[in-house]
Structures are given as C-alpha cells and as structure tokens.
C-alpha cells in the first residue's frame, strides 16, 4: 500500500488557507479518482483507491498541524506501510507561490507538521511534495500569513500547483520518487527558461 498524506488543519475556518494546500491537493485527487475521504482511523480521515493493481490510501490528519505525526505513524504502523511508500504533501514558505518540488528526504524546515512527522517516525528519509506559498511581507507574523487565505490574484497559480502535485502523486505511485522528481522538477525548470527575463534591458 502507498500512503499519501496531505497536511492541513481540520475545520471550515481553515478551508482555503495557505497552510491547507495539502488538504486541497487531496480533495482534488480524491475527486479525480472518484473516492471520498471520510473513514475515521488513526487520528485521520482516509479514502482508498486502486490503480494498476496498487492500493493507495489518501489521508488527512485530524490532529491539527502540530501533531500530524500521530496520524502518519499510526497509519504506517497499523497497515505496515514501508517508508518508501510514504508521500507527504505540504505548504512551503521557502518556495515561490505556485512552485512545486518533490524531494526524497530532508529536514522539516519551519514546518511544524513535518517536524511532528519526523519526530514520530524517527526518520526523515521519506518523500514529500512541497507546494510554494511564498513568504509574508517584512514585519508580518508567519502564523497569520500561513493561516491566511490566498488573494484572488494567486488562485490560478495555486490551482495549477495542485494539479501539478496530483500529477506528482500519480508518477510517484506508478514509477517511484526518482522519476517523479525528474518529471515534475525538471518540467518546472523548463517553464522557467521559457519565461522572459523582465529585468533585461
């Protein structure tokens, strides 16, 4: 089984916030696969689909962001899921708004949800999809920024990011993280090269 975890905070008051882009990606993916994410288990709600003989579980932690590791470790242990089959999707302030990057391992950075997962698993050697939300303006508090909603001007970029992340999930499940990184990360670099440099004279 593959476990795809989208990070976010449960509750309508958090819908559409930057910190919930992981949840939004799973919502898009579940609709695309024709399933619902409603089964309550291991501090999460889950939904399962099958593709090409593989079983894939989508999971949203219900613990709030800072305790996301309870869900991930619980599901991994209960279903005996190997670490290489885990993929976590989350927001990243260190990437520009709408950028998508897949990594095979890494630190938590400033993300408390990722920090909790690494602590509960005792390991940071698992795959993740980082979706850029940009940084707050100088002087703004980080917590207010990540719990804020995207302005309408950023909707197209974030919609594209969600679709790109979903593509990354499909490639990860079918072909593994290396190919997912090559296709998604390289595609983004190619797009950047096509974008004209407005600073050139």
Residue frames as a rotation matrix with the C-alpha (Angstrom) as fourth column:
UNK 1
0.570 0.822 0.000 0.00
0.822 -0.570 0.000 0.00
0.000 0.000 -1.000 0.00
UNK 2
-0.551 -0.642 0.533 1.05
0.600 -0.749 -0.282 3.59
0.580 0.164 0.798 -0.69
UNK 3
0.226 0.575 -0.786 0.17
0.926 -0.377 -0.009 6.29
-0.301 -0.726 -0.618 1.83
UNK 4
-0.443 -0.253 0.860 -0.35
0.584 -0.810 0.062 9.82
0.680 0.530 0.507 0.52
UNK 5
0.026 0.385 -0.922 -0.77
0.959 -0.271 -0.086 12.36
-0.283 -0.882 -0.377 3.33
UNK 6
-0.090 0.007 0.996 -1.91
0.462 -0.886 0.048 15.93
0.883 0.464 0.076 2.76
UNK 7
-0.602 -0.215 -0.769 -1.23
0.799 -0.178 -0.575 18.28
-0.013 -0.960 0.279 5.66
UNK 8
-0.421 0.504 0.754 -3.67
-0.016 -0.836 0.549 20.88
0.907 0.219 0.360 6.94
UNK 9
-0.964 0.208 0.163 -5.97
-0.190 -0.115 -0.975 21.85
-0.185 -0.971 0.150 9.78
UNK 10
-0.575 0.818 -0.002 -9.44
0.757 0.533 0.379 20.34
0.311 0.216 -0.925 10.18
UNK 11
-0.163 0.630 -0.759 -12.35
0.641 -0.518 -0.567 22.79
-0.750 -0.579 -0.319 10.32
UNK 12
0.473 0.458 0.753 -14.21
0.880 -0.295 -0.373 25.04
0.051 0.839 -0.542 7.91
UNK 13
0.909 -0.131 -0.396 -12.45
-0.004 -0.952 0.305 28.08
-0.417 -0.276 -0.866 9.35
UNK 14
-0.041 -0.999 -0.006 -9.22
-0.190 0.002 0.982 26.76
-0.981 0.042 -0.190 7.82
UNK 15
0.359 0.231 0.904 -10.62
0.763 0.486 -0.427 25.96
-0.538 0.843 -0.002 4.37
UNK 16
0.800 -0.010 0.600 -8.77
0.498 -0.548 -0.673 27.83
0.335 0.837 -0.433 1.66
UNK 17
0.829 -0.556 -0.056 -5.86
-0.383 -0.639 0.667 28.89
-0.407 -0.531 -0.743 3.86
UNK 18
0.308 -0.811 -0.497 -2.25
-0.854 -0.006 -0.521 28.63
0.420 0.585 -0.694 2.72
UNK 19
-0.504 -0.556 0.661 -1.50
-0.828 0.529 -0.186 26.04
-0.246 -0.641 -0.727 5.41
UNK 20
0.088 0.663 0.743 -4.23
-0.297 0.730 -0.616 23.76
-0.951 -0.166 0.261 3.99
UNK 21
0.130 -0.056 -0.990 -2.90
-0.986 -0.112 -0.124 23.36
-0.103 0.992 -0.070 0.46
UNK 22
-0.901 -0.434 0.013 -2.06
-0.434 0.901 0.024 19.73
-0.022 0.015 -1.000 1.30
UNK 23
-0.423 0.846 0.325 -5.73
0.154 0.421 -0.894 19.08
-0.893 -0.328 -0.308 2.08
UNK 24
0.320 0.584 -0.746 -6.79
-0.605 -0.481 -0.635 20.85
-0.729 0.654 0.199 -1.11
UNK 25
-0.444 -0.563 -0.697 -4.49
-0.894 0.332 0.301 18.64
0.062 0.757 -0.651 -3.16
UNK 26
-0.956 0.132 0.262 -6.08
0.060 0.963 -0.263 15.52
-0.287 -0.236 -0.928 -1.66
UNK 27
-0.046 0.987 -0.156 -9.55
-0.075 -0.159 -0.984 16.93
-0.996 -0.033 0.081 -2.33
UNK 28
0.176 0.028 -0.984 -8.63
-0.937 -0.303 -0.176 17.40
-0.303 0.953 -0.027 -5.98
UNK 29
-0.741 -0.575 -0.347 -7.02
-0.652 0.739 0.168 13.97
0.160 0.350 -0.923 -6.18
UNK 30
-0.759 0.503 0.413 -9.92
0.106 0.721 -0.684 12.18
-0.642 -0.475 -0.601 -4.48
UNK 31
0.257 0.864 -0.433 -12.43
-0.396 -0.314 -0.863 13.81
-0.881 0.393 0.262 -6.83
UNK 32
-0.053 -0.394 -0.918 -10.27
-0.998 0.009 0.054 12.80
-0.013 0.919 -0.394 -9.78
UNK 33
-0.908 -0.365 -0.205 -10.14
-0.362 0.931 -0.056 9.19
0.211 0.023 -0.977 -8.55
UNK 34
-0.141 0.965 -0.220 -13.84
-0.408 0.146 0.901 9.08
0.902 0.217 0.374 -7.68
UNK 35
-0.179 0.060 -0.982 -13.49
0.756 0.648 -0.098 8.43
0.630 -0.760 -0.161 -3.94
UNK 36
0.615 0.333 0.715 -14.30
-0.219 -0.799 0.560 10.24
0.758 -0.501 -0.418 -0.70
UNK 37
-0.519 -0.827 -0.216 -12.02
0.141 0.167 -0.976 10.76
0.843 -0.537 0.030 2.29
UNK 38
0.146 0.742 0.655 -14.26
-0.671 -0.412 0.616 10.03
0.727 -0.529 0.438 5.26
UNK 39
0.581 0.091 -0.809 -13.14
0.332 0.881 0.337 6.89
0.743 -0.464 0.482 7.11
UNK 40
0.574 -0.339 0.746 -12.01
-0.732 -0.621 0.280 7.80
0.368 -0.706 -0.604 10.63
UNK 41
0.880 -0.361 -0.308 -8.91
0.437 0.870 0.229 5.95
0.185 -0.337 0.923 11.78
UNK 42
0.123 -0.959 -0.256 -5.57
0.991 0.104 0.088 6.59
-0.058 -0.265 0.963 13.45
UNK 43
-0.039 -0.092 -0.995 -6.16
0.405 -0.912 0.069 10.31
-0.913 -0.400 0.073 14.08
UNK 44
-0.879 -0.257 -0.402 -7.15
-0.248 -0.473 0.845 10.88
-0.408 0.843 0.352 10.46
UNK 45
0.455 0.885 0.101 -9.81
-0.311 0.264 -0.913 10.58
-0.835 0.384 0.395 7.80
UNK 46
-0.635 -0.766 0.100 -8.89
-0.273 0.343 0.899 8.35
-0.723 0.544 -0.427 4.88
UNK 47
0.649 0.725 -0.230 -10.02
-0.544 0.231 -0.806 7.14
-0.532 0.648 0.545 1.49
UNK 48
-0.313 -0.765 0.563 -8.62
-0.124 0.621 0.774 4.34
-0.942 0.173 -0.289 -0.65
UNK 49
0.691 0.458 -0.560 -8.46
-0.649 0.049 -0.759 3.76
-0.320 0.888 0.331 -4.38
UNK 50
0.181 -0.605 0.775 -6.81
0.242 0.791 0.561 1.11
-0.953 0.086 0.290 -6.53
UNK 51
0.758 -0.031 -0.652 -4.88
-0.588 -0.467 -0.661 1.67
-0.284 0.884 -0.372 -9.71
UNK 52
0.290 -0.654 -0.698 -2.81
-0.683 0.370 -0.630 -0.74
0.671 0.659 -0.339 -11.83
UNK 53
0.375 -0.062 -0.925 -3.03
0.337 0.939 0.073 -3.36
0.864 -0.339 0.373 -9.09
UNK 54
-0.736 -0.668 -0.107 -1.82
0.385 -0.283 -0.878 -0.95
0.557 -0.688 0.466 -6.42
UNK 55
0.396 0.816 -0.421 -3.71
0.845 -0.144 0.515 0.18
0.360 -0.559 -0.747 -3.33
UNK 56
-0.632 -0.586 0.508 -3.35
0.398 -0.807 -0.436 3.87
0.665 -0.073 0.743 -2.49
UNK 57
0.204 0.658 -0.725 -4.58
0.979 -0.114 0.172 5.49
0.031 -0.744 -0.667 0.71
UNK 58
-0.274 -0.173 0.946 -5.20
0.198 -0.973 -0.121 9.24
0.941 0.154 0.301 0.93
UNK 59
0.117 0.260 -0.958 -5.12
0.965 0.199 0.171 10.60
0.235 -0.945 -0.228 4.48
UNK 60
0.038 -0.048 0.998 -5.83
-0.092 -0.995 -0.044 13.92
0.995 -0.090 -0.042 6.19
UNK 61
-0.735 -0.310 -0.603 -4.68
0.553 0.241 -0.798 14.20
0.392 -0.920 -0.006 9.82
UNK 62
0.332 0.896 0.293 -7.41
0.360 -0.408 0.839 15.33
0.872 -0.173 -0.459 12.23
UNK 63
0.244 -0.358 -0.901 -4.98
0.969 0.130 0.211 16.30
0.042 -0.925 0.379 14.98
UNK 64
0.964 -0.094 -0.247 -4.27
-0.112 -0.992 -0.058 19.82
-0.240 0.083 -0.967 13.76
UNK 65
0.742 -0.640 -0.199 -0.99
-0.315 -0.070 -0.947 20.56
0.592 0.765 -0.254 12.06
UNK 66
0.083 -0.844 0.530 1.42
-0.941 -0.241 -0.237 20.40
0.327 -0.479 -0.814 15.00
UNK 67
-0.160 -0.101 0.982 0.54
-0.639 0.769 -0.025 16.78
-0.752 -0.632 -0.187 15.82
UNK 68
0.457 0.371 -0.808 0.38
-0.888 0.241 -0.391 15.38
0.050 0.897 0.440 12.28
UNK 69
-0.519 -0.789 -0.328 2.92
-0.747 0.606 -0.275 12.71
0.416 0.103 -0.904 13.20
UNK 70
-0.492 0.421 0.762 0.33
-0.516 0.564 -0.644 10.86
-0.701 -0.710 -0.060 15.31
UNK 71
0.613 0.769 -0.179 -1.68
-0.546 0.249 -0.799 10.16
-0.570 0.588 0.573 12.17
UNK 72
0.407 -0.493 -0.769 1.23
-0.820 0.173 -0.545 9.25
0.402 0.852 -0.334 9.92
UNK 73
-0.686 -0.705 0.181 2.99
-0.705 0.580 -0.408 6.98
0.182 -0.408 -0.895 12.40
UNK 74
-0.253 0.685 0.683 -0.33
-0.537 0.488 -0.688 5.37
-0.805 -0.541 0.245 13.36
UNK 75
0.745 0.569 -0.348 -1.28
-0.576 0.285 -0.766 4.53
-0.337 0.771 0.540 9.78
UNK 76
0.089 -0.808 -0.582 2.23
-0.850 0.243 -0.467 3.39
0.519 0.536 -0.666 8.86
UNK 77
-0.766 -0.415 0.490 2.35
-0.634 0.615 -0.469 1.02
-0.107 -0.670 -0.735 11.82
UNK 78
-0.030 0.863 0.505 -1.23
-0.523 0.417 -0.743 -0.27
-0.852 -0.287 0.439 11.56
UNK 79
0.885 0.425 -0.190 -1.01
-0.352 0.344 -0.871 -1.08
-0.304 0.837 0.454 7.85
UNK 80
0.307 -0.863 0.401 2.70
0.346 0.494 0.797 -1.97
-0.886 -0.106 0.451 7.91
UNK 81
0.976 0.072 0.204 3.47
0.215 -0.398 -0.892 0.52
0.017 0.915 -0.404 5.14
UNK 82
0.158 -0.987 -0.010 7.15
0.978 0.156 0.136 0.75
-0.133 -0.031 0.991 4.13
UNK 83
0.059 -0.196 -0.979 8.77
0.347 -0.915 0.204 4.16
-0.936 -0.352 0.014 4.45
UNK 84
-0.880 -0.474 -0.034 9.50
0.118 -0.286 0.951 4.31
-0.461 0.833 0.307 0.72
UNK 85
-0.504 0.775 0.381 5.73
0.769 0.202 0.606 4.19
0.393 0.598 -0.698 0.05
UNK 86
0.211 0.532 -0.820 5.01
0.821 -0.551 -0.146 7.33
-0.530 -0.643 -0.553 2.10
UNK 87
-0.545 -0.300 0.783 4.47
0.679 -0.705 0.202 10.69
0.491 0.642 0.588 0.39
UNK 88
-0.031 0.480 -0.876 3.59
0.833 -0.472 -0.288 13.87
-0.552 -0.739 -0.386 2.31
UNK 89
-0.174 0.086 0.981 2.17
0.757 -0.625 0.189 16.98
0.629 0.776 0.043 0.63
UNK 90
0.279 0.224 -0.934 2.51
0.871 -0.468 0.148 20.33
-0.404 -0.855 -0.325 2.39
UNK 91
0.934 0.097 0.345 2.91
0.225 -0.908 -0.354 24.09
0.278 0.408 -0.869 2.02
UNK 92
0.149 -0.954 -0.259 6.38
0.971 0.093 0.219 25.62
-0.185 -0.285 0.941 1.94
UNK 93
0.867 0.175 -0.467 7.23
0.186 -0.982 -0.023 29.28
-0.462 -0.067 -0.884 2.53
UNK 94
-0.041 -0.980 -0.195 10.70
-0.107 -0.189 0.976 28.75
-0.993 0.061 -0.097 1.07
UNK 95
-0.618 -0.065 0.783 9.25
0.735 0.306 0.605 28.23
-0.279 0.950 -0.142 -2.42
UNK 96
-0.932 0.292 -0.217 7.67
-0.347 -0.892 0.289 30.93
-0.109 0.344 0.932 -4.56
UNK 97
-0.171 0.967 0.191 3.88
-0.511 0.078 -0.856 30.91
-0.842 -0.244 0.481 -4.75
UNK 98
0.714 0.601 -0.360 2.73
-0.632 0.331 -0.700 28.08
-0.301 0.728 0.616 -7.02
UNK 99
-0.166 -0.832 -0.529 6.09
-0.889 0.358 -0.286 26.32
0.428 0.423 -0.799 -7.31
UNK 100
0.878 0.412 0.243 6.05
-0.474 0.820 0.320 22.54
-0.068 -0.397 0.916 -6.81
UNK 101
-0.134 -0.959 -0.249 9.07
-0.868 0.235 -0.437 20.48
0.477 0.158 -0.864 -5.80
UNK 102
0.916 0.327 -0.233 9.41
-0.203 0.878 0.434 16.80
0.346 -0.350 0.871 -4.97
UNK 103
-0.072 -0.951 0.302 12.15
-0.918 -0.054 -0.392 15.66
0.389 -0.305 -0.869 -2.60
UNK 104
0.149 0.034 -0.988 13.20
-0.027 0.999 0.030 12.22
0.988 0.022 0.150 -1.45
UNK 105
0.156 -0.174 -0.972 14.27
0.960 0.257 0.108 13.32
0.231 -0.951 0.207 2.02
UNK 106
-0.310 -0.370 0.876 15.07
0.221 -0.924 -0.312 16.42
0.925 0.097 0.369 4.03
UNK 107
-0.932 -0.050 -0.360 14.56
0.362 -0.205 -0.909 18.41
-0.028 -0.977 0.209 7.19
UNK 108
-0.017 0.986 -0.169 11.29
0.969 -0.026 -0.247 19.89
-0.248 -0.167 -0.954 8.41
UNK 109
-0.520 -0.203 0.830 12.45
0.465 -0.882 0.075 23.44
0.716 0.425 0.553 7.85
UNK 110
-0.903 0.230 0.363 9.97
-0.411 -0.709 -0.573 25.81
0.125 -0.666 0.735 9.53
UNK 111
-0.148 0.930 -0.336 7.01
-0.605 0.184 0.775 23.45
0.783 0.318 0.535 9.07
UNK 112
-0.420 0.008 0.908 5.62
-0.889 0.198 -0.413 22.14
-0.183 -0.980 -0.076 12.37
UNK 113
0.698 0.710 0.091 3.58
-0.661 0.689 -0.298 19.41
-0.274 0.147 0.950 10.70
UNK 114
0.588 -0.577 -0.567 6.67
-0.229 0.553 -0.801 17.97
0.776 0.601 0.193 9.05
UNK 115
-0.411 -0.750 0.518 8.60
-0.723 -0.078 -0.687 18.31
0.555 -0.657 -0.510 12.29
UNK 116
0.076 0.550 0.832 5.94
-0.900 0.396 -0.180 16.24
-0.428 -0.735 0.526 14.08
UNK 117
0.910 0.277 -0.307 6.03
-0.399 0.783 -0.477 13.53
0.108 0.557 0.823 11.40
UNK 118
0.166 -0.939 -0.301 9.81
-0.326 0.236 -0.916 13.24
0.931 0.250 -0.267 11.53
UNK 119
-0.450 -0.306 0.839 9.73
-0.875 -0.036 -0.483 13.06
0.178 -0.951 -0.252 15.33
UNK 120
0.353 0.698 0.623 7.08
-0.785 0.583 -0.209 10.32
-0.509 -0.416 0.754 15.40
UNK 121
0.946 -0.041 -0.321 8.69
-0.190 0.733 -0.653 8.27
0.262 0.679 0.686 12.64
UNK 122
0.567 -0.817 0.107 12.20
-0.049 0.096 0.994 8.83
-0.823 -0.568 0.014 13.96
UNK 123
-0.308 -0.609 0.731 13.26
0.729 0.343 0.593 9.24
-0.612 0.715 0.338 10.35
UNK 124
0.125 0.318 -0.940 13.35
-0.315 -0.885 -0.341 11.97
-0.941 0.339 -0.011 7.71
UNK 125
-0.850 -0.518 -0.095 14.07
-0.288 0.306 0.907 9.62
-0.441 0.798 -0.410 4.79
UNK 126
-0.194 0.827 0.528 10.64
0.731 0.481 -0.484 9.81
-0.654 0.292 -0.697 3.19
UNK 127
-0.686 -0.079 0.723 9.31
0.683 -0.413 0.603 11.52
0.251 0.907 0.337 0.07
UNK 128
-0.106 0.664 -0.740 7.44
0.576 -0.565 -0.590 14.80
-0.810 -0.489 -0.323 0.09
UNK 129
-0.128 0.155 0.980 5.82
0.877 -0.444 0.185 17.26
0.464 0.882 -0.079 -2.30
UNK 130
-0.459 -0.106 -0.882 6.41
0.612 -0.757 -0.228 20.88
-0.644 -0.645 0.412 -1.34
UNK 131
0.180 0.587 0.789 3.96
0.920 -0.385 0.076 23.46
0.349 0.712 -0.609 -2.67
UNK 132
-0.771 -0.637 -0.021 5.21
0.611 -0.730 -0.306 27.03
0.180 -0.248 0.952 -2.55
UNK 133
0.415 0.898 -0.144 3.12
0.904 -0.388 0.181 29.65
0.107 -0.206 -0.973 -0.81
UNK 134
0.113 -0.455 0.883 5.75
0.266 -0.843 -0.468 32.41
0.957 0.288 0.025 -0.74
UNK 135
-0.559 -0.411 -0.720 6.84
0.802 -0.049 -0.595 34.44
0.209 -0.910 0.358 2.26
UNK 136
0.551 0.761 -0.342 4.95
0.824 -0.560 0.082 37.06
-0.129 -0.327 -0.936 4.25
UNK 137
0.529 -0.325 0.784 5.83
0.164 -0.867 -0.471 40.71
0.832 0.377 -0.406 3.87
UNK 138
-0.544 -0.821 -0.170 8.55
0.417 -0.088 -0.905 42.05
0.728 -0.564 0.390 6.13
UNK 139
-0.850 0.177 0.496 7.11
-0.490 -0.613 -0.620 42.66
0.195 -0.770 0.608 9.57
UNK 140
0.212 0.965 -0.154 4.15
-0.839 0.260 0.478 40.28
0.502 0.027 0.865 9.14
UNK 141
-0.166 -0.217 0.962 3.77
-0.798 0.603 -0.002 37.34
-0.579 -0.768 -0.273 11.51
UNK 142
-0.863 -0.272 -0.425 4.31
-0.482 0.695 0.534 33.93
0.150 0.665 -0.731 9.94
UNK 143
-0.799 0.583 0.151 1.36
0.414 0.714 -0.565 32.32
-0.437 -0.388 -0.811 11.75
UNK 144
0.028 0.835 -0.549 -1.06
-0.137 -0.541 -0.830 34.95
-0.990 0.099 0.099 10.42
UNK 145
-0.296 -0.232 -0.927 0.34
-0.912 -0.221 0.347 34.50
-0.285 0.947 -0.146 6.93
UNK 146
-0.959 -0.141 -0.247 0.06
-0.224 0.910 0.350 30.71
0.176 0.391 -0.904 6.72
UNK 147
-0.599 0.800 -0.045 -3.42
0.633 0.438 -0.638 30.77
-0.491 -0.410 -0.769 8.27
UNK 148
-0.247 0.474 -0.845 -4.49
-0.447 -0.830 -0.334 33.48
-0.860 0.295 0.416 5.85
UNK 149
0.479 0.520 0.707 -6.21
0.416 0.575 -0.705 32.87
-0.773 0.632 0.059 2.53
UNK 150
-0.535 -0.671 0.514 -4.77
0.749 -0.095 0.656 33.27
-0.391 0.735 0.553 -0.93
UNK 151
-0.279 0.432 -0.858 -5.66
-0.351 -0.877 -0.328 36.52
-0.894 0.210 0.397 -2.70
UNK 152
0.702 0.666 0.253 -7.63
-0.003 0.358 -0.934 36.09
-0.712 0.654 0.253 -5.92
UNK 153
0.575 -0.541 -0.614 -4.56
-0.818 -0.395 -0.419 37.08
-0.016 0.743 -0.670 -7.92
UNK 154
-0.511 -0.831 0.222 -2.85
-0.839 0.538 0.082 33.87
-0.188 -0.144 -0.972 -6.75
UNK 155
0.329 0.743 0.583 -5.76
-0.542 0.654 -0.528 31.50
-0.773 -0.142 0.618 -7.49
UNK 156
0.845 0.030 -0.534 -4.55
-0.501 0.393 -0.771 30.46
0.187 0.919 0.347 -10.98
UNK 157
-0.129 -0.983 -0.128 -1.01
-0.769 0.181 -0.613 29.70
0.626 0.020 -0.780 -9.76
UNK 158
-0.544 -0.066 0.837 -2.27
-0.748 0.490 -0.448 27.64
-0.380 -0.869 -0.315 -6.83
UNK 159
0.610 0.774 0.166 -4.81
-0.557 0.569 -0.605 25.74
-0.563 0.276 0.779 -8.95
UNK 160
0.608 -0.481 -0.632 -2.00
-0.541 0.331 -0.773 24.80
0.581 0.812 -0.059 -11.32
UNK 161
-0.434 -0.816 0.383 0.18
-0.833 0.201 -0.515 23.83
0.343 -0.542 -0.767 -8.36
UNK 162
-0.032 0.524 0.851 -2.49
-0.708 0.589 -0.389 21.48
-0.706 -0.615 0.352 -7.02
UNK 163
0.900 0.383 -0.207 -2.86
-0.404 0.558 -0.725 19.81
-0.162 0.736 0.657 -10.42
UNK 164
0.247 -0.901 -0.357 0.92
-0.635 0.128 -0.762 19.51
0.732 0.415 -0.540 -10.76
UNK 165
-0.473 -0.379 0.795 1.19
-0.873 0.322 -0.366 17.99
-0.117 -0.867 -0.484 -7.28
UNK 166
0.448 0.723 0.526 -1.53
-0.563 0.685 -0.462 15.47
-0.694 -0.089 0.714 -8.20
UNK 167
0.782 -0.281 -0.556 0.49
-0.443 0.378 -0.813 14.51
0.439 0.882 0.171 -11.28
UNK 168
-0.240 -0.945 0.221 3.45
-0.815 0.073 -0.574 14.03
0.527 -0.318 -0.788 -8.98
UNK 169
-0.089 0.310 0.947 1.43
-0.787 0.561 -0.258 11.63
-0.611 -0.767 0.194 -6.83
UNK 170
0.872 0.488 -0.043 0.47
-0.395 0.649 -0.650 9.54
-0.289 0.584 0.758 -9.86
UNK 171
0.467 -0.778 -0.420 4.08
-0.474 0.181 -0.862 9.31
0.747 0.601 -0.284 -11.04
UNK 172
-0.341 -0.592 0.730 5.35
-0.929 0.093 -0.358 8.53
0.144 -0.801 -0.581 -7.52
UNK 173
0.245 0.537 0.807 2.91
-0.648 0.710 -0.275 5.65
-0.721 -0.456 0.522 -7.11
UNK 174
0.969 0.244 -0.041 3.47
-0.183 0.593 -0.784 4.20
-0.167 0.767 0.619 -10.57
UNK 175
0.694 -0.720 0.007 7.17
0.202 0.186 -0.962 4.85
0.691 0.669 0.274 -11.20
UNK 176
0.261 -0.616 -0.743 8.79
0.964 0.211 0.163 5.90
0.056 -0.759 0.649 -7.91
UNK 177
0.679 0.058 -0.732 10.16
0.385 -0.876 0.289 9.11
-0.625 -0.478 -0.617 -6.44
UNK 178
-0.393 -0.913 -0.111 13.19
0.348 -0.259 0.901 9.45
-0.851 0.315 0.420 -8.72
UNK 179
-0.624 0.225 0.748 11.10
0.763 -0.032 0.646 9.63
0.169 0.974 -0.152 -11.87
UNK 180
0.520 0.840 -0.152 8.58
0.850 -0.494 0.182 11.89
0.077 -0.224 -0.971 -10.12
UNK 181
0.305 -0.509 -0.805 11.38
0.307 -0.748 0.589 14.31
-0.902 -0.426 -0.072 -9.23
UNK 182
-0.701 -0.655 0.284 12.79
0.441 -0.085 0.893 14.20
-0.561 0.751 0.349 -12.74
UNK 183
-0.370 0.627 0.685 9.46
0.863 -0.041 0.503 14.88
0.343 0.778 -0.527 -14.41
UNK 184
0.662 0.723 -0.199 7.94
0.741 -0.590 0.322 17.45
0.116 -0.360 -0.926 -12.05
UNK 185
0.403 -0.566 -0.719 11.08
0.343 -0.635 0.692 19.35
-0.848 -0.526 -0.061 -11.00
UNK 186
-0.657 -0.684 0.315 12.59
0.515 -0.102 0.851 19.37
-0.550 0.722 0.419 -14.50
UNK 187
-0.044 0.735 0.677 9.29
0.954 -0.171 0.247 20.48
0.297 0.656 -0.693 -16.05
UNK 188
0.781 0.342 -0.523 9.26
0.541 -0.789 0.292 23.49
-0.312 -0.511 -0.801 -13.75
UNK 189
-0.085 -0.904 -0.419 12.83
0.249 -0.427 0.869 24.41
-0.965 -0.031 0.262 -14.70
UNK 190
-0.621 -0.096 0.778 11.93
0.773 0.091 0.628 24.17
-0.131 0.991 0.018 -18.38
UNK 191
0.439 0.862 0.253 8.98
0.866 -0.481 0.138 26.52
0.241 0.159 -0.957 -17.84
UNK 192
0.589 -0.285 -0.756 11.24
0.350 -0.754 0.556 29.00
-0.728 -0.592 -0.345 -16.05
UNK 193
-0.516 -0.845 0.142 13.63
0.453 -0.128 0.882 29.04
-0.727 0.519 0.449 -19.01
UNK 194
-0.322 0.485 0.813 10.75
0.913 -0.068 0.402 29.89
0.251 0.872 -0.421 -21.34
UNK 195
0.679 0.609 -0.410 9.75
0.712 -0.682 0.167 32.87
-0.178 -0.406 -0.897 -19.18
UNK 196
0.263 -0.610 0.748 11.41
0.498 -0.578 -0.647 36.05
0.826 0.543 0.151 -20.49
UNK 197
-0.256 -0.457 -0.852 13.57
0.960 -0.222 -0.170 37.99
-0.112 -0.861 0.496 -18.05
UNK 198
0.673 0.640 0.371 11.76
0.671 -0.739 0.055 41.27
0.309 0.212 -0.927 -17.49
UNK 199
0.681 -0.477 -0.555 14.89
0.211 -0.598 0.773 42.75
-0.701 -0.644 -0.306 -15.90
UNK 200
-0.201 -0.784 0.587 16.87
0.869 0.134 0.477 42.56
-0.452 0.606 0.654 -19.14
UNK 201
0.013 0.114 -0.993 17.47
-0.131 -0.985 -0.115 45.89
-0.991 0.131 0.002 -20.83
